[in-house]
């Protein structure tokens, strides 16, 4: 059997997959995409550390329990692009709309209703897509 004949379709398939991933700007599996369940500390607060960077939040899917305090510590990777953090869920009694800086920001809240709520970066440069449109968004899932 000719090894070149076997490897050619495999190599071609791999190359097409890589080209597709780079052309769409999305990798097949990116770190931080799997749901993160908040850790309850000895203080009874659900603690979540969030890393923000150029067009991402990690983790981007966070699961917390309803009617239990939550503390987000949001840190921004070094860079020159400004970012913000918005999480508006009036039904769950959550309202955050803050600019992020090099210093970590702490946000505390107690979600009062189960549901799925979006958080995102609202920044946008003139004539360009917003950071949210570039994928800088995530989901807060509040469960019973």
C-alpha positions in Angstrom: 0.0 0.0 0.0 1.3 3.4 -0.9 1.5 5.6 2.3 1.3 8.8 0.3 -2.1 7.8 -1.1 -3.4 7.2 2.5 -1.9 10.4 4.0 -3.0 12.8 1.2 -6.7 12.7 2.1 -6.0 12.9 5.8 -3.6 15.8 5.3 -6.0 17.6 3.0 -8.8 17.2 5.6 -6.7 18.5 8.4 -5.5 21.5 6.3 -9.1 22.3 5.3 -10.2 22.2 9.0 -7.4 24.5 10.0 -8.2 27.0 7.2 -11.9 26.9 8.2 -11.0 27.7 11.8 -8.7 30.5 11.0 -11.1 31.9 8.3 -14.0 32.0 10.7 -11.9 33.3 13.6 -13.1 30.4 15.8 -11.2 27.3 16.9 -13.0 24.1 17.3 -12.4 23.9 21.0 -11.4 27.1 22.9 -10.4 27.1 26.5 -13.0 28.6 28.8 -16.0 27.4 26.7 -17.0 24.7 29.1 -19.5 25.8 31.8 -17.9 26.8 35.1 -19.9 26.2 38.3 -19.2 28.8 40.9 -17.3 27.7 44.0 -19.0 28.4 47.3 -16.5 29.7 49.8 -16.5 29.3 53.6 -18.1 32.7 53.7 -21.2 31.3 51.8 -20.4 33.4 48.7 -20.1 31.9 45.2 -16.7 33.1 44.0 -15.9 33.5 40.3 -12.6 34.8 38.8 -13.1 36.2 35.3 -10.3 37.0 32.8 -11.1 39.6 30.1 -9.0 40.2 27.1 -9.1 41.1 23.5 -12.6 39.9 22.5 -13.1 37.2 25.2 -14.2 36.5 28.7 -13.0 33.4 30.5 -15.0 31.6 31.7 -17.7 32.5 29.3 -20.5 30.3 30.7 -20.9 30.6 34.5 -23.4 28.7 36.6 -24.5 30.0 40.0 -27.3 29.2 42.5 -30.3 31.5 42.9 -30.7 33.5 46.2 -27.0 33.0 47.2 -24.5 35.8 47.1 -22.1 35.9 44.1 -18.7 37.7 43.9 -17.2 38.2 40.4 -13.5 39.3 40.4 -12.9 40.6 36.8 -9.3 41.0 35.7 -8.2 42.4 32.3 -5.1 41.1 30.4 -2.5 43.7 29.8 -3.1 45.7 26.6 -4.2 49.0 25.2 -7.7 48.3 24.3 -10.3 49.4 26.8 -13.0 47.0 28.0 -16.2 47.1 30.0 -18.4 44.7 31.8 -22.2 44.8 31.5 -24.6 42.3 33.1 -28.2 43.6 33.2 -30.9 41.2 34.5 -33.6 43.2 36.2 -35.7 40.1 36.7 -32.9 38.6 38.8 -32.0 41.9 40.6 -28.6 42.3 38.8 -27.4 45.5 37.3 -23.7 45.9 36.5 -22.3 48.4 33.9 -18.7 49.3 34.6 -15.5 50.2 32.8 -12.7 47.8 33.4 -9.1 48.9 34.2 -5.8 47.2 34.9 -6.9 46.8 38.5 -9.2 43.9 39.2 -12.9 44.9 39.7 -15.1 43.2 42.2 -18.8 42.9 41.6 -21.2 41.4 44.2 -24.8 40.6 43.8 -27.4 38.0 44.8 -29.4 36.7 41.8 -33.1 36.5 42.8 -34.5 34.6 39.8 -33.4 31.5 37.8 -32.6 32.1 34.2 -29.9 32.7 31.6 -28.5 36.2 31.4 -25.9 37.7 29.0 -22.8 39.6 30.1 -20.6 41.4 27.6 -18.2 44.2 26.8 -20.0 47.2 25.4 -16.9 48.9 23.9 -16.9 49.9 20.2 -14.5 51.8 18.1 -15.9 54.2 15.5 -17.0 52.4 12.3 -16.0 49.0 13.7 -17.9 46.1 15.2 -18.4 46.2 19.0 -16.4 44.0 21.2 -19.6 42.0 21.8 -20.0 41.5 18.1 -16.5 40.2 18.0 -17.4 37.5 20.6 -16.6 39.3 23.9 -19.7 38.0 25.7 -20.8 35.2 28.0 -23.7 33.7 29.8 -24.6 33.7 33.5 -26.9 30.8 34.2 -28.7 31.0 37.5 -30.1 27.7 38.7 -32.2 26.4 41.6 
